[in-house]
Amino acid sequence: MADDSELVRRLASLGGLPQVLLDRPDWLAALLPVVRDDLLLCEGAGGVDRTPLPIPLHTFAGADDRLVTVPEVREWSLYSTRDSETVDVPGGHFFIREQETAFLDRLSDVVSRYVDIVDLMGMDLVGAPVD
């Protein structure tokens, strides 16, 4: 794995480090172990059960992401036996921060579809009957 300076350079090039962190080496030093742990988790995810789930999957992808492309995100549909959708949102790998309003609007659209269905079924969002 890259040393700290290389990791910081790579994250910054993807837009993943706000300037306030780059200006505060003490904060950055506290963050880097967490980032490294996240990366190790991603590397070690190969042995998980990949049986498709019987639920629709809704994924979001940054249209300009140089790390994970929209077609790569679409591949998550392989892990569902139901209809799935990938929504491309303006921005790069950290589109949630770059285009927060656009992302939240699209996410709200997806969630509202399920709220309507759950209401019709007389259940709450975790599947418990509503009194």
Beta strands, then each sheet from edge to edge (+ up, - down):
strand 1: 58-62
strand 2: 85-89
sheet 1: 1+ 2+
end
